[in-house]
Amino acid sequence: MKTIQLSTSKFYLNTNLEEKWKALKAKLNAWRVRHKTRAHLARLDDRMLSDIGLSRYDANKEAEKPFWED
């Protein structure tokens, strides 16, 4: 009986670690995309910003946020 519990616990531990690893990878990827998007936004000229309905002030305000902040 202990062997089955140990096996089940080990399976649960591996599954839990796998889920946490996937969540971490997803978070890191989201941060990378957010950083790249904000850097690109900062490089847009005023005409392009106007086309997407943003002012230079709004674009700079968004671009200055740290990558971990929504």
C-alpha positions in Angstrom: 0.0 0.0 0.0 2.8 2.4 0.8 4.3 1.8 -2.6 1.1 2.8 -4.3 0.9 6.0 -2.2 4.5 6.8 -2.9 4.0 6.3 -6.6 0.8 8.5 -6.5 2.6 11.2 -4.6 5.5 11.1 -7.0 3.2 11.3 -9.9 1.4 14.3 -8.3 4.7 16.0 -7.6 5.8 15.6 -11.2 2.5 16.8 -12.5 2.6 19.8 -10.2 6.1 20.7 -11.2 5.3 20.3 -14.9 2.3 22.6 -14.5 4.4 25.2 -12.6 7.1 24.9 -15.3 4.5 25.5 -18.1 3.1 28.5 -16.2 6.6 30.0 -15.7 7.3 29.5 -19.4 4.0 31.2 -20.3 4.8 34.1 -18.0 8.3 34.6 -19.3 7.0 34.5 -22.9 4.3 37.1 -22.0 6.9 39.4 -20.5 9.1 39.0 -23.6 6.2 39.9 -26.0 5.2 42.8 -23.8 8.8 44.2 -23.8 9.1 43.9 -27.6 5.7 45.4 -28.2 6.4 48.4 -26.0 9.8 48.9 -27.6 8.1 48.9 -31.0 5.4 51.3 -29.8 8.1 53.7 -28.7 9.6 53.7 -32.2 6.4 54.6 -34.0 6.2 58.1 -35.5 3.3 60.5 -34.7 1.5 59.6 -38.0 1.5 55.9 -37.2 0.4 56.6 -33.6 -2.5 58.7 -34.9 -3.5 55.9 -37.2 -4.0 53.6 -34.2 -5.6 56.3 -32.0 -2.7 57.1 -29.7 -1.0 60.3 -28.8 2.8 60.5 -28.3 2.1 61.0 -24.6 0.1 57.8 -24.4 2.6 55.8 -26.3 5.5 57.1 -24.2 3.5 56.4 -21.0 2.9 52.8 -22.1 6.4 52.3 -23.4 8.0 53.4 -20.1 6.2 50.7 -18.1 8.3 47.8 -16.9 7.7 44.5 -18.8 6.2 42.8 -15.8 3.4 45.4 -15.4 0.2 45.0 -17.4 
